[in-house]
């Protein structure tokens, strides 16, 4: 069963994502209310008791990692490995894939200034074609910052330039908050000149956690999945989601996605981003990826980010123990 979207994906206004119409993503308010949040995250108090601990070398110079901890949880952010969350240890157990064959295969990394694939690694903007690196030939994929070095610029806040692989000047900023039952990530794209963009995150959750007998379960329910064409790029056509394995983009979620390790932990992925890519093909991990727009949206339905109007999104992992 297939269905065609009515008005499709809307363009941007003032550099803030407008996104999907309410007929398709009717469970949320307009996206400009979701991703454009002005207040910075607090980062000093640890929810659930205690204080947030931040491991920073004296002066913060030459940092290779940022370690954040609260009671029962430790988060390691790899600054030289793309500003990604390289490790998330909850109650003494690692829940992320911590190594991979390349930069797109491990941890939880930010996707900026585009999330997912860009068709044939060509960006079309204002009548000019720009060639992007073919990280997944023949396509570009997952932005330009996932293997750049990030710099500590404030308390639990890091930043990097978009780099020479992107034709427009700007920078990405990440802010983290860690509590005893959650981690919140805030991702900001600041433009020095007008540019099309989308942003998001790409976490790899381990299917099997050490010391836990049962493998990971995914509780994910969406009304619609975007059809991929022969090149593997999501289109505007939608279908009712079928069984996996998936490497697909979904919209109109019925509830926040949940990953669950029976007898150990249940973790909910909370975000008001309207597009979600779910990747279940790896044997050892599952990816649940909130994004401000589907893959190749920088070409097909561009959100134009302008100086002074950053594109901002937030994601929270919130968990509860199942061991008691």
C-alpha positions, 0 to 999 in steps of 0.5 A: 500500500502506497500513498503520496504526500499532499503538499510534501516538505515545506521550505524554510523561513528565516533559517529555521526548519519548517519541515513536514506539513501537519497531515504527515507529521500530525502528532507534533507542533510546527517544527520551527517550535521544535528545533529553534530553542534559544536557551542553552542547556544547563550543565552543572547539576546532575539529575537524580542527585550529586553533581556533574563531573567534567574531566578537563585538563588544565587550561583545556588545551590539547584536549582529546576527550571530554568526560562527563559523569553523574551517578551511575553514568559516564559519557566520553566525548571524542574531540579528535574523532568528530565530537562524537559520544564515543562511550556511554556507560550506564550502571557499569555497562557500555551500551554503544559500539565504541569502535568501527572500520571508519568514521561512520561506523561507531559511537554517536556522531553529529551529522552536520551540515547535512544528515544522511545521503546527498545524491551523487555527492552533488549539492545544488544551491542557487543555481550552482553545483558543488561537489562533496566528498563521496564518503559512500560512493557514489553519494556523500553521507552524514555531513563534514564534521564527524571526523573533524577535531572539535574544541572545548569552548565552554562548560560541556560545550564544543565547537568546530568549523564546517571545514573545507569539504563544505562550500559555505562558511559556518560552524557547529556547536554541541552542548551536553547535559548528563544526569543520573537517568539521561543524556541530552545533546543539543546541536547547533549549526551557525551560518556565516553565509546562507546555506542549505542544511539539515542536522541530526545524530547517528548513534550505534546501540549495541545489540548485546551488552556485556553481562546481559543475556537477552539481546536488544529489542527495538520498540519503534512505530511510525505511520509512514516510511519514505520509499527509497529509489534505485540509488538508495535515496529517500523520495517523497513517496510514502508507504506503510512500514513493513518488517525490517531489516531497515535502512530507511527514513520514517515520519509520523511517529506514534511514540518515541523510539525505545531500545530495550535490553531485557533485565537490564535497561530501557532507553527512550530516544526523545527528540522533536525532529520530524525525520527518523532514520532507522538502521537495523542491518548491522549484526551487532548494533541498531541505529535510531537517528533523529534528523531535522529532515530526510536524506538529500533534503538539502537538494530536494526540500532545503532549509536555508540557514542564514547568519544570525538564525542557527538551525538547532535540534535536541535529543535526549536519551532517557533510561530506566533500570529493568534489573530490579 
